[in-house]
Amino acid sequence: MTATGRLRAARGLLTAFAATSAAHLGAIAAGATALQHATKPALMPLLAAWTLAAAPRAPGLLVPALLASTAGDVLLQVGGDTAFLAGMGAFAAAHVCYVTMFAKLGAFDDRRRGLLVAAGYATAWAVLITQLWPGLGGLRVPVAAYSLLLASTAVSSAGLGLWTGVGGGLFLLSDTLIATRLADWTPLPGHDLWVMATYCAAQYLLARGAVRAGRPAADTAGRPAGTRLGAPA
């Protein structure tokens, strides 16, 4: 495929991801369960396809991270404790991919900055777990272990730039909202809508950051100022 063809394909796939995300969020707001179940499994595959079209040489762990997230999305829709734990395991695999990939892309090259960010997220993790712990029951250990991986993604994503770091922070926020439901906290108004809105934005920002960080310098040489990498941001 030519560069122009890839650009068009990337734009189309990103538009499809945005439209599917909007349809899914609208279905949550409207209480349309069937549409929610139909759109959710399509979200991360569309984003994965966009990354491949936008950057054929995107980091090798990016698509596995998004496909593991797809498995997690599907399993969490199934319901029940077994499916929930399996879904958590799928997302844990996604976070291992993200942290490994970001590390390879140089997220920890600035050690001083990395330590400061890590200290901040470690403090936030300790406070959250302390507050959630009494209500988690038998899920205490799995949630604590998973949340450490989640915080690691947030820390490593911050090393690739502001917006990638925002993506990691939003992922942490999204799953923290889920954890508050597990702990029987009073849900926020529009709770499920906030969970999925922050999740979709987080995954896009993480994928975009990985694509940008993994693109060879030669691919961006000569681009006009403000030109996006393979598709509009």
N, C-alpha and C positions, 0 to 999 in steps of 0.2 A: 504494500500500500504506500502511496506517495505521502509526503509530509502534509500536503493539503488535505488529502483524504483522511489521514489520521486526525488532523485537527477537526474536521467536520464530524467524524465519528465520535471524538472525545466530547465535543460540544453537545452532540445529540444524546450521548449516554449520561452526561452530567445533567442535562435538562430532564431526562427520564428519571434520574435519581431524585432530583428536586421535586418533580411532579408526583412521584410515588410517595416521597416523604410527606408532601402536602396532603395527598389523599389519605395517607395513614393517620396523620394528625387530625384531619377533618373527621375521619371515621371514629377516632377516639372521642372527639368532642360531641359527635352526634350519637354515640353509643351504638354504632353500626358494627357489631362484632364480626360478622362475616367478612366485611371489607377489611377490617383490621387484620384478620387472619390471612386474608389473601395478599395483602400488600407487604406485611412485615417480612416474610421470607425473601422478598425480591429486593429489599433495600441494599444489603451489603453485596450481593452479586452484581448489581448495577454499578455500585461504587468500585468494585474490583475490576469490572470491565472497563470503566472509565480510566482507571490507573494504567491499565495495559494499553489503551488507545493513546492516552496522553503521553506516556513514556514507556515504550517497549522494553527499555532497560531499567525499569523501576526496581527498587530493592527487592531481592528475591523472597523475603519474608512478608512482604506487604499483602500479597494475595492470600497466602495461608492465614494471616491474621484476620482478614476480612471473611474468609470462608469459615474459619473457626467461630467467628462471631455469628455467622449465619446459622450454624449448628446450634449455638446458644440461643438465638432468637426463636428457632423452631421448638427447641426443647422446653423453653420457658412458656411457650403457648400451650404445650400439652397439658401442663398442670400436674400436681402431685409432688410429693417429696422426692421420689426417685428421679423424676424428670428434672426437677429443680436443681438437684445436686449435679446431675449430668450436665445441665446447662451451665452451671457455675464452672464445672470442669472445662467445658468448651471455651468459655470466656477466659479462664485461667490460661489455657493454651494460647489464646489470642494475645494476652498480655505478655506472655513469655516471648512470643514472636516480636511484639512491638519493642520491648525493652532490648532484646538482642539486636534487632535491626537498628534502633536509634543509637545504641552503643557503637555499632560498626560504622555508623555515619558521623561519629565524632561528638555525640551528645555530652560525653564526659571529658572532653579535651580541656575545658576550663574547670579545673578541679575546685578552685575556690568558690566559683559560682555554683557549681554542682553541689558542694557541701552545704552551702547556705540554703539552696532550694530543698535539698534532702532534709535538712533540719526543720524547715518550715512544714513540710508535708508529714514528717515523722511526728511532730507535735500535734498536727491536726488529726492524724491517724489515732494517736494515743487518746486524745480527747473524745473522738467519735466512738471508739471501741469501748471506752469507759462508760459512756452514756448509753450505748446500745446494749451492752453486755447483759444486764439483768433481764431484758425482754427477749433475747435470742434463743434461750433454751438449748435444745440439742444442736442448734446450728452455730453455736458460739465459735467452736474451733474452725469449721469450714469458712465461716464469714471472716474471721480474723485473718486466716491464711490468705484467702482470696483478696481481701482488702489490702494486704501488704503488696501483692502483685499489682493491684490497681494503682496504689500510690507510687510504685516503682515506674509504672508507665507515665504517670503525671510528672515525676521527677525527670525521667529521661527525655520526655517530649519537650520539656522546658529548655533543654540544651540545644534544640534545633531552631529556636526562634520564638518570638512572642506568640504568633497565632497557633503554632504547633503546641506550644505550652498551654494556651487557652483550651485547645482540644483535649489535652490530657486532664486539665482541671475540670472540664465539663463532663468527661467520662466519670471522673471521681464523684462529681455532684450527682449525676444520673443514678449511679449504683448506690450512692448513699441514700437517695430518696427511696430506692427499693428496700434497702436495709431498714429504714425507719418503719416501713409497713411490716416487715418481718418481726420487728420488735414491738408491734402493736402501738406505735405512736399514732396520734391523731393525724390523718392525712391532710395535706394542703388542698385548698380548692383547685380542682383540675390536676390532681396529683399525677395521674397516669399520662396526661398530656405533657406535663413538665418532664417526666421521666424520658419519654420518647423524643421530645424536642431537643433536650440537651444531648441525648445519645446520638441522634442523627447528625447534629452539628459537630459533636466530638469526633465521630468517625470520619466525617469529611475533612475536618481540619488536620487530623492525624495523617490521613492518606495524602492530603495535599502537601503537608510538610515533608513527608517521606519522598514523594515524587520530586519536589523541588530540591531536597538535599541530595538525592541520588542521581540527579541529572548531571552528566559530564559538563564541565565548563564550556566545552566546544559547542554544545547544543544550544547554549544561550548567547553565544558570541554574535554580535551584529543585530540582535533583536532591538526594535525600537523601545525607548523608555516606556515602562508601564505595560509592556506586553506580558501576558500571562504564559505560564508553562503548559502549552498543549490545549488549554481550555480556559474559559473565563473563570475567575475565582468566584 
